[in-house]
Amino acid sequence: MKKYYLLLLPLFFLSQAAVGQALLTGTVSDGEGLPVVAATVVLKGTSVHAVADANGKFTLEVKKEPPYTLRVSAVGYKPQDVPVQGFPTSALTITLLPDNQLNEVTVTARRRIESAQEVPIPISVIGGTLVEEAGAFNVNRVKELVPTVQLYSSNPRNTTLNIRGLGSTFGLTNDGIDPGVGFYVDGVYYARPAATTLDFVDIDQIEVLRGPQGTLFGKNTTAGAFNVTTRAASFTPGANFEVSYGNYGFIQAKSSITGPISKKFAGRLSFSGTQRDGVLYNVATEKSLNDLNNLGFRAQLLYKPNDNVKVTLAGDASSQNPDGYAQVVAGVVPTQRPAYRQFDQIIADLNYQLPSRNPFDRVVDHDSPWRSGNELGGASVNVDANIGQGTLTATTAWRYWNWDPSNDRDFTGLPVLSKSAATSTHQQWTQEIRYAGNLTTSLSGVIGVFAIGQDLKTDPVHTEESGAAQWRFSQSSTSELWRTPGLFDGYGIKTTSRLKSFGGAVFGQLDWALSDRLRLLPGLRFNYDQKEVDFNRQTYGGLQTDDPALIALKRSVYTDQAFQANAEENNFSGQLTIAYKAADAFNTFATYSTSYKPVGVNLGGLPTANGEILTDLARIKPEYVSHVEVGIKTTPTRNSTLNLVIHNTDIKDYQAQVQTAEVGVNRGYLANAEKVRVVGAELDGNVKFNSHFSLYGAVAYTDGKYVSFTNAPVPLEETGGTSAFKDISGGQLPGISKWAGSLGGEAVSGAAKVLGLNGRLFVAFDTYYRSSFSSSSSPSQYLNIDGYALVNGRVGFRAADGLSVFFWGRNLLNKDYFEQLLPAAGNAGHYAGVLGDPRTYGITLRYAL
């Protein structure tokens, strides 16, 4: 992949032009008329610049005809763009304002541009600069900046993105259900959770909305939404290039270029590439595992025929091709099975030992290759037209996902499961049309329609195949027939399945100003969801025999299974918010909302009872969400914000992911828990003490419980007991830490000059903490992850324009921690762990025009 980086170098020269020549003079002063010494004046899109003298005066040689834009910046002042439309007849006078207060953060959460502090929604906003400098180049790293976000990924397909512990089922992904957290990029909904593992490409801002948002967004979002905005094409030329080097062979390159194509067209091209050596070592192959090998491209074409219409055509393609997502054996649980069925006894009988009992030795001996080929991309057309007092927006999009995996699901060097590959393809199309604006002087709102169609199918089949050691792990009696040579060797299943779904919605929300300080915000949504499943699994291989006893043993591991299922639901949901502005710096709101997570279907096989397929489990009821929250947003000073939210969510028919001891039920299956409840409180704030020092932080308390789940699967340690199900009412929901928090800050020097460039030296840090949490669908005394804290930091020089350089480190204390624990297939007693990255460090060079 490194050869692609060389292709980026010409991007620096594409924005240079030399047409004519003129001397441009001017003066830079502050708000009191005093000169701003050493202010930098840059002709945007070029390297041409000048530095103001002791009197604030500058002279700039411009080899370009107007119009163009000057970028004026100085330490301690807000940078300013100054458009120059024609040849100036006199010296320019430019005024810079002090940068001693927090920059106002604007969001588009309600489909309009407004201040985050004015929006009656709990929302966290992360700017693109922080994303880049903190190394948060994917969602898994962004979660360290927003403690209410949880992401668990044992591979891109098996990815769970939750907010406040809700959104998707915990455990292996079942394709038959929808995520409860919406993931949007430039207004386009991404249906596949694998999208959250890809590198961000040219990010401008990330908004994390907490709680149901179904009356504002096209796709129903019962737990929240990620609203990602990329940097848009611009008629002002610009380019940037960034390259990072680090330990473990880390190299990351990013680049973008933007500018006018004609008077009405502008474009933007963006690229991101990441490589890193593996952080696990396979002693069997003598190669490292869990490397990074990511590529991403994005292109935008902006057409602006006039000031009232804007059309954006966008296309993107991203890929991951690592030898990655391997898990290590993290521990062994004594189950309630007989002694001969315990993991340690099994491997002793097979004369095998794990390469290490300490998972943080990061050593494995897997005999099946790990592969996670993950490709996503698509195209979209977005039209914004100003009509009346608002904007009509139409977004049409098509997206694809190709998944090419290989896994070692027994996590050992034994030939237990020799093949595990669920190759899949997915296509989606979406259409959203909405109008947002003012209806009268006191009434505004948004109304829209949304449709999504999806087609997910095997490509061409999903394969599970046993190896020579499968007999010992599946052995359920002391019969000598289990030892029959070749009985299970090469015995497996090939599954073909297809899921076709359609969803449609009409949604709207009003904002009614009852007075200057009191507002009422009602919202309503109608949902329609329809799904069709065709599932067919066929066995193959193993010992060919007519012996009924041997056939019965084989069928105890894998059986043929076929079923079709149809599900169709429609429902109404809505919300009501009251917002009261007690003072200019003190906003309060209270919200009651209801929402539905769409009906689900099992797509991965169904469990059996007495040899019969439990087809009644094929359809999963939709979740019904009832949500209440109260929030206070304050601006104590011009330099600070402090916000508090208290929330309570009740869910009826919670869609739970459960595991089964049947190896053939790949990925577990879905079931409805009668009721769950999540309550919590969140506090977040920012303060900018002066132009040199700022802090930001957040803390969240979240308590999630099964209020009623009377027919849940038993935890791993109770496998083999008298019952295969358990009443876990009152138990903790998985994946939720009661306490989580983040704290970060930055200290910036006064004016500094490095390599002849004006800028500032800086040192910054961010920390992340979460308390212990359960990593088992049913509470377990073993599958719990201890709390941990991570410390990241960076120090360097940030130029206003030109070259910036900084050194960075992540997990500086080299903390050993798990991100997830999961039982191995067959529930023999051993479980695997997804390890967090060890300490990493490196250097980043950035050049901007």
ZAMARGU-4260 file (C-alpha; in steps of 0.2 Angstrom, whole numbers, plus 5000, padded with zeros to 4 digits):
<rodrens>
0) 5000/5000/5000 | 5015/5012/5003 | 5017/5015/4985 | 5000/5024/4985 | 5007/5037/4996
5) 5019/5043/4983 | 5004/5047/4972 | 4999/5060/4985 | 5014/5072/4982 | 5007/5080/4966
10) 4992/5086/4976 | 5003/5100/4984 | 5006/5108/4967 | 4989/5107/4959 | 4982/5122/4969
15) 4997/5134/4963 | 4993/5147/4950 | 5003/5161/4943 | 4992/5173/4933 | 4998/5191/4934
20) 5006/5200/4948 | 5002/5213/4961 | 5008/5220/4978 | 4995/5219/4991 | 4997/5230/5007
25) 4987/5232/5023 | 4987/5233/5042 | 4982/5220/5055 | 4975/5227/5071 | 4965/5221/5086
30) 4948/5227/5092 | 4956/5242/5101 | 4965/5248/5085 | 4982/5242/5092 | 4994/5233/5079
35) 4995/5214/5079 | 5013/5210/5078 | 5019/5195/5069 | 5001/5191/5061 | 5003/5179/5047
40) 4994/5183/5031 | 4992/5169/5019 | 4985/5168/5001 | 4974/5153/5003 | 4977/5139/4992
45) 4996/5144/4990 | 5011/5145/5001 | 5012/5164/4998 | 5012/5173/5014 | 5018/5188/5024
50) 5021/5192/5042 | 5015/5209/5049 | 5029/5220/5056 | 5030/5229/5073 | 5016/5242/5066
55) 5005/5228/5060 | 5009/5232/5042 | 5012/5219/5029 | 5016/5218/5010 | 5011/5202/5000
60) 5016/5198/4982 | 5001/5191/4974 | 5003/5181/4957 | 4985/5178/4955 | 4970/5188/4948
65) 4955/5191/4960 | 4944/5184/4967 | 4954/5176/4981 | 4955/5174/5000 | 4967/5179/5013
70) 4969/5169/5029 | 4975/5180/5043 | 4980/5172/5059 | 4990/5177/5075 | 4993/5169/5092
75) 4979/5173/5104 | 4967/5179/5090 | 4953/5171/5081 | 4959/5167/5063 | 4949/5176/5049
80) 4946/5174/5031 | 4946/5190/5021 | 4939/5189/5003 | 4946/5200/4990 | 4935/5202/4975
85) 4945/5215/4965 | 4961/5224/4964 | 4962/5235/4980 | 4964/5253/4977 | 4970/5256/4994
90) 4978/5247/5009 | 4968/5234/5017 | 4962/5236/5036 | 4960/5219/5045 | 4954/5217/5063
95) 4957/5201/5073 | 4947/5197/5088 | 4955/5190/5104 | 4953/5171/5105 | 4950/5170/5124
100) 4933/5162/5124 | 4926/5146/5118 | 4922/5145/5100 | 4903/5142/5097 | 4900/5125/5092
105) 4886/5123/5079 | 4877/5107/5074 | 4865/5101/5061 | 4856/5088/5073 | 4839/5096/5070
110) 4842/5098/5051 | 4847/5116/5053 | 4863/5125/5058 | 4862/5131/5077 | 4872/5132/5093
115) 4874/5116/5102 | 4870/5124/5118 | 4853/5130/5111 | 4848/5113/5106 | 4836/5104/5118
120) 4845/5087/5115 | 4859/5079/5124 | 4873/5080/5111 | 4892/5078/5111 | 4902/5087/5097
125) 4920/5082/5092 | 4928/5093/5079 | 4939/5086/5065 | 4955/5094/5072 | 4953/5084/5089
130) 4948/5068/5079 | 4965/5070/5069 | 4976/5075/5083 | 4970/5063/5096 | 4972/5048/5084
135) 4953/5045/5084 | 4953/5039/5066 | 4938/5027/5069 | 4923/5025/5080 | 4932/5013/5092
140) 4944/5027/5097 | 4931/5041/5097 | 4922/5032/5111 | 4937/5037/5122 | 4932/5055/5120
145) 4913/5052/5123 | 4910/5041/5138 | 4892/5037/5134 | 4897/5028/5118 | 4901/5009/5119
150) 4909/4999/5104 | 4913/4981/5104 | 4921/4972/5089 | 4927/4955/5088 | 4928/4958/5069
155) 4920/4971/5058 | 4904/4961/5055 | 4903/4957/5074 | 4902/4975/5079 | 4891/4983/5092
160) 4889/5002/5093 | 4879/5007/5108 | 4874/5023/5117 | 4871/5022/5135 | 4872/5003/5133
165) 4858/5002/5121 | 4857/5001/5102 | 4862/4983/5097 | 4862/4966/5105 | 4879/4962/5114
170) 4888/4947/5106 | 4890/4940/5089 | 4880/4950/5076 | 4864/4943/5069 | 4860/4951/5053
175) 4841/4949/5055 | 4840/4964/5067 | 4842/4983/5064 | 4854/4993/5075 | 4847/5005/5087
180) 4860/5018/5084 | 4860/5027/5068 | 4876/5030/5059 | 4875/5044/5046 | 4889/5052/5035
185) 4884/5068/5026 | 4866/5063/5029 | 4867/5046/5022 | 4862/5031/5033 | 4875/5017/5034
190) 4865/5001/5038 | 4880/4989/5041 | 4889/4990/5058 | 4905/4986/5049 | 4906/5004/5043
195) 4910/5009/5061 | 4927/5000/5060 | 4933/5009/5045 | 4945/5024/5045 | 4937/5041/5045
200) 4940/5051/5029 | 4942/5070/5029 | 4931/5073/5044 | 4924/5090/5049 | 4914/5086/5064
205) 4905/5071/5073 | 4889/5074/5083 | 4884/5061/5095 | 4865/5062/5099 | 4859/5053/5114
210) 4842/5045/5116 | 4829/5042/5103 | 4829/5053/5088 | 4816/5046/5076 | 4807/5062/5073
215) 4822/5070/5066 | 4831/5057/5056 | 4825/5046/5042 | 4830/5029/5049 | 4823/5025/5066
220) 4836/5028/5080 | 4830/5021/5097 | 4846/5024/5106 | 4854/5039/5097 | 4864/5043/5082
225) 4881/5047/5075 | 4880/5061/5063 | 4897/5063/5054 | 4900/5077/5043 | 4915/5077/5031
230) 4924/5093/5024 | 4914/5099/5010 | 4920/5105/4993 | 4925/5123/4992 | 4927/5137/4979
235) 4942/5143/4989 | 4957/5132/4984 | 4966/5122/4998 | 4976/5106/5001 | 4983/5097/5015
240) 4994/5082/5018 | 4998/5072/5033 | 5009/5057/5037 | 5012/5048/5053 | 5025/5035/5058
245) 5025/5025/5074 | 5030/5009/5083 | 5024/4992/5077 | 5028/4998/5059 | 5013/5011/5060
250) 5011/5022/5045 | 4996/5033/5041 | 4994/5045/5027 | 4980/5057/5023 | 4977/5070/5010
255) 4964/5081/5003 | 4963/5094/4989 | 4948/5106/4985 | 4945/5121/4974 | 4935/5128/4960
260) 4932/5118/4943 | 4922/5132/4936 | 4911/5147/4942 | 4898/5135/4947 | 4907/5119/4951
265) 4919/5114/4965 | 4927/5098/4969 | 4936/5089/4983 | 4946/5073/4983 | 4951/5065/5000
270) 4962/5049/5004 | 4967/5040/5020 | 4978/5025/5022 | 4984/5016/5037 | 4996/5001/5040
275) 5002/4993/5056 | 5011/4977/5060 | 5001/4965/5071 | 5001/4965/5090 | 4998/4947/5092
280) 5011/4933/5087 | 5006/4916/5080 | 5019/4904/5086 | 5012/4891/5073 | 5015/4902/5058
285) 5029/4913/5065 | 5019/4928/5059 | 5011/4943/5068 | 4992/4944/5068 | 4980/4959/5070
290) 4989/4971/5059 | 4980/4986/5051 | 4979/4988/5032 | 4966/5001/5028 | 4962/5012/5013
295) 4949/5025/5010 | 4944/5037/4996 | 4931/5050/4995 | 4926/5062/4981 | 4914/5076/4980
300) 4907/5087/4966 | 4898/5103/4971 | 4886/5112/4959 | 4880/5129/4965 | 4870/5137/4951
305) 4864/5151/4962 | 4863/5156/4980 | 4847/5146/4983 | 4852/5129/4976 | 4866/5117/4980
310) 4869/5100/4973 | 4882/5088/4980 | 4887/5072/4971 | 4898/5061/4982 | 4906/5044/4981
315) 4917/5034/4992 | 4926/5017/4994 | 4935/5010/5009 | 4943/4993/5012 | 4951/4983/5026
320) 4962/4968/5023 | 4971/4963/5039 | 4977/4947/5045 | 4967/4952/5060 | 4954/4952/5073
325) 4961/4936/5081 | 4957/4933/5099 | 4967/4925/5113 | 4961/4912/5125 | 4958/4923/5140
330) 4953/4910/5153 | 4944/4893/5157 | 4928/4891/5166 | 4923/4875/5175 | 4906/4871/5168
335) 4893/4859/5175 | 4896/4846/5162 | 4905/4829/5167 | 4923/4829/5171 | 4928/4822/5154
340) 4919/4837/5145 | 4929/4850/5154 | 4941/4860/5143 | 4957/4856/5152 | 4953/4837/5152
345) 4949/4838/5134 | 4965/4846/5129 | 4975/4834/5140 | 4967/4819/5132 | 4972/4827/5115
350) 4990/4830/5122 | 4989/4848/5119 | 4994/4864/5129 | 4990/4882/5126 | 5005/4892/5121
355) 5002/4903/5136 | 4989/4905/5150 | 4992/4923/5151 | 4982/4932/5137 | 4993/4948/5138
360) 5008/4938/5132 | 4999/4941/5116 | 5004/4924/5109 | 4993/4912/5100 | 4995/4895/5090
365) 4979/4896/5079 | 4979/4883/5064 | 4965/4892/5054 | 4969/4909/5045 | 4962/4925/5051
370) 4955/4936/5037 | 4943/4951/5038 | 4941/4957/5021 | 4929/4972/5023 | 4924/4983/5009
375) 4911/4997/5009 | 4907/5011/4997 | 4893/5020/4988 | 4887/5035/4980 | 4875/5049/4984
380) 4866/5064/4977 | 4861/5078/4989 | 4850/5093/4984 | 4848/5108/4995 | 4835/5121/4989
385) 4830/5136/4999 | 4812/5138/4997 | 4802/5151/5007 | 4809/5152/5025 | 4817/5135/5025
390) 4827/5122/5015 | 4821/5107/5005 | 4833/5093/5006 | 4833/5077/4995 | 4846/5063/4998
395) 4847/5048/4986 | 4860/5035/4990 | 4866/5018/4986 | 4879/5008/4996 | 4887/4991/4996
400) 4896/4980/5008 | 4907/4965/5004 | 4913/4953/5018 | 4926/4940/5016 | 4931/4933/5032
405) 4941/4918/5040 | 4941/4914/5058 | 4947/4901/5071 | 4932/4900/5082 | 4940/4887/5094
410) 4954/4899/5097 | 4967/4885/5099 | 4980/4876/5088 | 4969/4861/5088 | 4959/4856/5072
415) 4942/4858/5080 | 4934/4871/5068 | 4945/4871/5053 | 4934/4883/5043 | 4923/4897/5048
420) 4919/4909/5034 | 4903/4919/5032 | 4906/4927/5016 | 4892/4940/5012 | 4887/4954/5001
425) 4875/4968/5005 | 4867/4982/4995 | 4856/4996/5001 | 4847/5011/4993 | 4839/5025/5003
430) 4829/5040/4999 | 4825/5054/5011 | 4816/5070/5007 | 4813/5083/5021 | 4809/5101/5023
435) 4816/5111/5038 | 4813/5129/5041 | 4801/5143/5048 | 4783/5141/5046 | 4778/5157/5055
440) 4787/5169/5066 | 4784/5157/5081 | 4783/5140/5073 | 4797/5131/5064 | 4801/5112/5061
445) 4805/5098/5050 | 4795/5086/5041 | 4801/5071/5030 | 4799/5054/5022 | 4812/5040/5021
450) 4813/5024/5013 | 4827/5010/5013 | 4828/4994/5004 | 4841/4981/5009 | 4847/4964/5001
455) 4859/4954/5011 | 4864/4937/5005 | 4878/4924/5006 | 4892/4925/4994 | 4890/4911/4989
460) 4889/4901/5005 | 4893/4902/5023 | 4905/4888/5028 | 4908/4879/5045 | 4919/4864/5044
465) 4925/4852/5058 | 4943/4846/5060 | 4950/4830/5067 | 4948/4835/5085 | 4930/4840/5084
470) 4924/4823/5091 | 4932/4827/5108 | 4925/4844/5110 | 4907/4838/5105 | 4908/4821/5114
475) 4893/4820/5125 | 4894/4802/5131 | 4907/4789/5135 | 4903/4779/5120 | 4918/4773/5110
480) 4909/4777/5094 | 4915/4795/5096 | 4933/4789/5093 | 4928/4782/5076 | 4942/4788/5064
485) 4937/4802/5052 | 4920/4803/5059 | 4920/4822/5060 | 4935/4826/5050 | 4930/4838/5036
490) 4912/4837/5042 | 4903/4854/5040 | 4889/4864/5034 | 4886/4876/5019 | 4873/4888/5021
495) 4864/4899/5009 | 4853/4913/5015 | 4845/4929/5009 | 4837/4943/5019 | 4827/4956/5009
500) 4820/4970/5019 | 4811/4987/5016 | 4807/5001/5028 | 4797/5017/5026 | 4793/5031/5037
505) 4785/5048/5038 | 4792/5059/5052 | 4791/5077/5058 | 4794/5088/5073 | 4788/5106/5077
510) 4797/5119/5087 | 4783/5131/5094 | 4789/5147/5103 | 4776/5150/5116 | 4786/5165/5122
515) 4803/5172/5121 | 4809/5159/5134 | 4797/5144/5133 | 4796/5132/5118 | 4786/5116/5115
520) 4793/5103/5103 | 4781/5089/5098 | 4786/5076/5086 | 4778/5061/5077 | 4783/5046/5067
525) 4775/5032/5057 | 4786/5017/5054 | 4783/5002/5042 | 4795/4987/5041 | 4795/4971/5031
530) 4808/4957/5031 | 4809/4941/5021 | 4821/4927/5025 | 4826/4911/5016 | 4838/4900/5025
535) 4845/4883/5019 | 4859/4874/5028 | 4866/4857/5021 | 4878/4846/5029 | 4893/4838/5020
540) 4909/4828/5022 | 4915/4818/5037 | 4914/4799/5037 | 4902/4792/5025 | 4892/4778/5034
545) 4875/4770/5035 | 4877/4766/5053 | 4862/4775/5062 | 4872/4777/5078 | 4887/4786/5069
550) 4874/4796/5059 | 4866/4802/5075 | 4883/4807/5082 | 4886/4818/5067 | 4869/4826/5068
555) 4872/4830/5086 | 4885/4843/5079 | 4878/4848/5063 | 4861/4845/5055 | 4852/4850/5039
560) 4840/4865/5042 | 4829/4875/5031 | 4816/4888/5034 | 4807/4903/5027 | 4801/4918/5038
565) 4791/4934/5034 | 4789/4948/5046 | 4779/4964/5044 | 4775/4978/5057 | 4769/4996/5057
570) 4768/5007/5072 | 4767/5025/5078 | 4779/5034/5089 | 4783/5051/5095 | 4790/5063/5107
575) 4786/5079/5117 | 4799/5091/5123 | 4797/5107/5134 | 4812/5119/5133 | 4813/5134/5145
580) 4827/5147/5144 | 4827/5153/5162 | 4841/5165/5158 | 4852/5169/5143 | 4865/5157/5149
585) 4853/5144/5157 | 4843/5132/5146 | 4832/5118/5152 | 4822/5104/5144 | 4812/5089/5148
590) 4808/5075/5135 | 4796/5061/5134 | 4797/5050/5119 | 4792/5033/5112 | 4801/5023/5099
595) 4801/5006/5090 | 4816/4996/5085 | 4810/4986/5069 | 4804/4968/5070 | 4818/4955/5069
600) 4821/4938/5061 | 4834/4925/5065 | 4847/4923/5052 | 4860/4911/5057 | 4851/4895/5062
605) 4839/4891/5075 | 4841/4879/5090 | 4832/4863/5091 | 4823/4853/5104 | 4821/4834/5102
610) 4828/4835/5084 | 4814/4848/5079 | 4818/4866/5073 | 4811/4879/5085 | 4804/4889/5070
615) 4794/4900/5082 | 4810/4908/5086 | 4812/4914/5068 | 4802/4930/5071 | 4808/4942/5085
620) 4796/4956/5091 | 4800/4974/5089 | 4807/4983/5104 | 4795/4996/5112 | 4805/5010/5119
625) 4799/5022/5132 | 4811/5036/5136 | 4811/5051/5148 | 4825/5063/5151 | 4828/5080/5159
630) 4843/5091/5155 | 4851/5108/5159 | 4863/5117/5147 | 4873/5131/5155 | 4886/5144/5150
635) 4892/5150/5166 | 4905/5162/5158 | 4909/5166/5140 | 4924/5154/5142 | 4914/5139/5149
640) 4900/5127/5147 | 4892/5114/5159 | 4878/5103/5155 | 4869/5089/5165 | 4856/5076/5159
645) 4846/5063/5169 | 4838/5049/5159 | 4827/5034/5161 | 4823/5021/5147 | 4811/5006/5148
650) 4811/4994/5134 | 4798/4980/5132 | 4802/4965/5121 | 4821/4969/5122 | 4830/4960/5107
655) 4843/4950/5116 | 4857/4940/5108 | 4859/4923/5116 | 4872/4909/5114 | 4869/4890/5113
660) 4880/4875/5115 | 4875/4869/5098 | 4890/4872/5087 | 4878/4873/5071 | 4869/4888/5078
665) 4882/4900/5070 | 4882/4917/5079 | 4869/4912/5092 | 4851/4917/5090 | 4839/4931/5095
670) 4826/4931/5108 | 4815/4944/5117 | 4818/4949/5135 | 4802/4954/5143 | 4808/4971/5150
675) 4825/4980/5153 | 4828/4997/5160 | 4843/5009/5159 | 4844/5024/5170 | 4858/5037/5172
680) 4865/5054/5173 | 4878/5063/5162 | 4889/5078/5166 | 4900/5087/5153 | 4909/5103/5152
685) 4922/5114/5143 | 4932/5128/5150 | 4945/5140/5141 | 4955/5148/5155 | 4964/5160/5143
690) 4971/5159/5125 | 4984/5147/5132 | 4975/5133/5142 | 4959/5124/5140 | 4950/5108/5148
695) 4936/5097/5143 | 4928/5083/5152 | 4913/5072/5154 | 4907/5059/5166 | 4892/5047/5165
700) 4883/5035/5177 | 4873/5022/5169 | 4864/5007/5177 | 4856/4994/5165 | 4846/4979/5171
705) 4835/4965/5165 | 4819/4970/5174 | 4812/4953/5168 | 4820/4940/5157 | 4813/4923/5163
710) 4819/4912/5149 | 4837/4918/5146 | 4851/4906/5142 | 4862/4900/5156 | 4880/4908/5158
715) 4895/4898/5152 | 4899/4891/5169 | 4881/4884/5171 | 4882/4875/5154 | 4878/4857/5156
720) 4866/4859/5171 | 4849/4853/5173 | 4841/4868/5163 | 4847/4876/5147 | 4838/4892/5152
725) 4838/4904/5168 | 4828/4918/5175 | 4840/4932/5176 | 4828/4946/5181 | 4837/4959/5190
730) 4854/4955/5182 | 4865/4968/5174 | 4864/4971/5156 | 4880/4967/5147 | 4892/4980/5140
735) 4888/4994/5152 | 4900/5002/5165 | 4891/5010/5179 | 4904/5024/5178 | 4914/5031/5163
740) 4923/5047/5160 | 4935/5057/5150 | 4946/5072/5153 | 4957/5081/5141 | 4966/5097/5139
745) 4978/5108/5130 | 4991/5120/5135 | 4997/5132/5121 | 5013/5143/5121 | 5014/5161/5115
750) 5020/5166/5098 | 5034/5153/5092 | 5044/5151/5076 | 5050/5134/5070 | 5058/5132/5053
755) 5054/5150/5049 | 5035/5147/5052 | 5024/5156/5064 | 5013/5146/5076 | 5012/5139/5093
760) 5020/5125/5103 | 5007/5114/5112 | 5005/5100/5124 | 4989/5090/5125 | 4982/5075/5134
765) 4966/5065/5135 | 4961/5051/5147 | 4947/5039/5147 | 4940/5028/5162 | 4927/5015/5163
770) 4922/5004/5178 | 4920/4985/5176 | 4906/4978/5165 | 4898/4961/5161 | 4904/4953/5144
775) 4890/4940/5145 | 4872/4940/5139 | 4867/4932/5155 | 4877/4938/5170 | 4892/4927/5174
780) 4904/4927/5188 | 4918/4924/5176 | 4915/4934/5160 | 4917/4951/5168 | 4930/4964/5162
785) 4939/4974/5176 | 4938/4993/5175 | 4953/5002/5167 | 4960/5019/5163 | 4969/5025/5147
790) 4981/5040/5146 | 4985/5048/5129 | 4996/5063/5125 | 5004/5073/5112 | 5016/5088/5111
795) 5022/5098/5096 | 5021/5113/5085 | 5006/5119/5076 | 5008/5131/5062 | 4994/5143/5056
800) 4999/5137/5038 | 5013/5127/5032 | 5021/5113/5041 | 5015/5106/5059 | 5024/5092/5068
805) 5019/5083/5084 | 5024/5068/5094 | 5010/5057/5101 | 5007/5042/5112 | 4992/5031/5116
810) 4990/5020/5131 | 5005/5028/5138 | 5005/5018/5154 | 5004/5002/5144 | 4988/4996/5152
815) 4983/4978/5149 | 4965/4977/5147 | 4951/4968/5138 | 4938/4976/5126 | 4927/4960/5126
820) 4926/4942/5132 | 4916/4929/5122 | 4914/4910/5124 | 4922/4899/5111 | 4910/4889/5100
825) 4903/4874/5108 | 4904/4881/5126 | 4918/4869/5132 | 4923/4881/5146 | 4936/4891/5138
830) 4933/4909/5132 | 4942/4922/5122 | 4947/4940/5124 | 4948/4955/5112 | 4963/4964/5119
835) 4965/4982/5119 | 4981/4989/5110 | 4997/4991/5120 | 5007/5007/5121 | 5009/5015/5104
840) 5019/5031/5100 | 5025/5040/5085 | 5026/5057/5075 | 5014/5066/5064 | 5019/5079/5050
845) 5005/5089/5043 | 5007/5102/5029 | 4992/5113/5024 | 4990/5126/5010
</rodrens>
